[in-house]
Amino acid sequence: MTATTARERMLLAKSAARTIGLLSDHAKRDALRSIADAIEAATPEIVAANIDDLDRGRAGGLSTGLLDRLRLDAPRVAALAAAVRDIAELPDPVGRVLDERTLPNGVELTKISVPFGVVGSIYEARPNVTVDIAALALRSGNAAVLRGGSAAEQTNAALVAAMRGALAAEGIDPEAIQTVDEFGRDGARELMQARGVVDVLVPRGSAQLIETVVTESSVPVIETGAGVVHIVLDESAPLEWAREIVVNAKVQRPSVCNAVETVLVHRDAAARLLPDVIGDLQAHGVTVHGDDVVAGLVNGIVPAVEEDWATEHMSLDITVGVVADLDEALAHIRRYSTQHTESIITQDSANAERFLAEVDSAVVMVNTSTRFTDGGEFGFGAEVGISTQKLHARGPMGLNELTSTKWLARGSGQVRA
């Protein structure tokens, strides 16, 4: 990279965005396939860089959850390359006709999807985001400016080098992928203040990081949220569904934002469900924080405190409480939810439909694991993030959410009277 400041790199991305936005569907597909091949070919360098980052993270006291998110072994690198190939095969989101009309005077109007231009992202200890954001940005005709944090700096550098090399080999301006990691927090601040250069900024990470980006940015932000995720076990919840879904939602990968953090159980089902559900969780090493009713039914419960109900543990910890009815469960969710994902396990269709209608979260589920809230699982190939806001995008964001719109007007000499 020839640029010597974060600002210069962002300006290079802005310049590259003009050509990226005009690439054909075929050219973008080929570029992404080349990126996937380059990532696989660079696996030894990427894994070696990641080992260095992991060693520094452990020495610096990085949490178990963040270390898990940071880790890239050969299978995870292969999964990144596979995700890029999946994105390459998705329909081009640019140029979709969203609306058409002809005015009484004969002017023809067409509303189409267009790239944002430059997409920025600030995240921490998540090298997979480096690839996901860059690939999604390119497929949707955008350039990308990435700030992946000091914890993953070596891994991100290796990934960005592989991707930029692939673009150059395809005859595409490699300045379309930029990182400002080496500029540290000053680079992050410049990225947040690059209004007019960066078109949209997507933060990924802790609640503190997201809050910082939202409050300090002059660049428009798509807010992704922390996941204080709930599962409600209704009075009619089948035991096997409750056991399997809760364990999957907590244990499969506890460090991610769609992992369940709080389970609320109908009081009339508590004695039937909780001994087995909690027993399964404990067998998987989960520490259960519970209220007095839970502690009276199952041994080994850590007394829940007020802070637990609002905590995204990102670890093998879960908070469990007993509620009188669905009304109390809904009230609890309204109070503590981050509006990410909530699920109910029930055989009562009326309660299921009421839950779907009344819970105001980005994703609301019935009888399934919250771990499905994911761009890949939703068929997007990968995701920019999971938006918990209500403007522009909500829920898992894929290619379509990285486009804006433009109206085209075609006339034949009309003037306004």
ABEGO torsion letter per residue (X at the ends): XABABAAAAAAAAAAAAAAAAABBAAAAAAAAAAAAAAAAAAAAAAAAAAAAAAAAAAAAGBBAAAAAAABBBAAAAAAAAAAAAAAAABBBABGBBABBBBBAAGBBBBBBBBBAGBBBBBBBGBAAAAAAAAAAAAAAGBBBBBBAEAAAAAAAAAAAAAAAAAAAAAGBBAAABBBAAAAEAAAAAAAAAABGABABBBBBEBAAAAAAAAAABABBBBBBBBBBBBBBBBAABBAAAAAAAAAAAAAABAABAABBABBBBBAAAAAAAAAAAAAAAAAAGBBBBBBAAAAAABBGBBBBBAAAAABBAGBBBBBBBBBABAAAAAAAAAAABAGBBBBBBBABAAAAAAAAAABBBABBBBGBBAAABBAAAAGAGBBAEBBABABGBBEBBBAAAABBBBBBBBBAGBBBX
